[in-house]
Amino acid sequence: MIIIDELLFRHVEKEGFRNFCLVMQHKFPVPSRTTVACDCLNLFLDEKQNLKKVLKKERVCLTTDT
């Protein structure tokens, strides 16, 4: 949700979001913004590695019109 909706990491610390999480699943611990930031970074690094693997197997041509 943070990535797709391009929300700030501090969004998870706001009262409205915390209340929303409590209503949806009261046993779910709401992560801190540093945890969310680290998770997003790790996801980015994993996807970057996957993209590198795919691009090593394929030929890619990039062009631009300026």
NORUR-V532869 format. One line per field, one symbol per residue. burial: b if it has 9 or more other C-alpha atoms within 8 Angstrom, else e. A space follows every 10 residues. Layout:
burial->???
This chain:
burial->eeeeeebebe bbbeeebbee bbeeeeeeee ebbeebbeeb eeeeeeeeee eeeebeeeee eeeeee
